Amino acid sequence: MIRKFKEEDTTKVMTIWTKGNFKAHDFIEKDYWLENFNQVKNEYLPQSETYVYTEEGEIKGFISILEKKYIGALFVRQDSLREGIGRRLLNYCKEKYDYLTLNVYEKNVNATLFYVAMDFKNKGIQIDEKTRRKRI
């Protein structure tokens, strides 16, 4: 089931965010994600429209949309990958929003392939100012 994020979901969502970033972005120092944890938790999460995917009351993934168009985060619990949860969350948001955009690190091959399969188009390469890594 997909439902709107509630404040009491914060700890579980942030755990999924942290573990997901460590795994998907192993080419970036873990300290970077730890340094940004509070900003994501206290600023970005409250400013976004976030939806969680649950099964039997357990949060298995989430998606956050900023400014009604930008996918700021899409993460699925490590033990629930390849179950179609990310696809369900993204399709849910495609129905709610007229236009969605995102950036993904070029070295995050799994995410890049996922978004291409979900009909997103590469609009060019940019360098992330903070990490100095290529994003598409």
C-alpha positions, 0 to 999 in steps of 0.5 A: 500500500502507498500512503502519504508520509506521517511525521512518525515515519521519520526514523524509518524513512531516514534509516532507509535513506541512510542505508540506501545512500551507503549502498547505492553511492559507495563511490562517495564517502559515508561522511558526506551522507552523515553530514547531510542527514540532519538537513534532509531530515529537518529541511528537505523531508518536511518540504517535500511531498513524501509517500511510503510503501508499506506491507503489513505495517512495515515501511519498505520504501519511499519517494519524496517529491520537491516543488511538485516535480523533482524526485529528491529521493526514491529508496527501497529497503535493502531486503526488499529490492527487486520486488517492484516497490520502486516502480510502484512508488514512481508510477504512483507519482507519475499519476499525481504529477504532470511532469517529473524530473531528477538527477542520478549519479552516473556511477549509480548504474542500477538507478540509471538503468531503472530510470531509463526503463521507467521512460526518463530521458538523459538531458546531459551530464552535470557535476555535483558541486558538493561531491564533484561527481557526475550526475545525469 
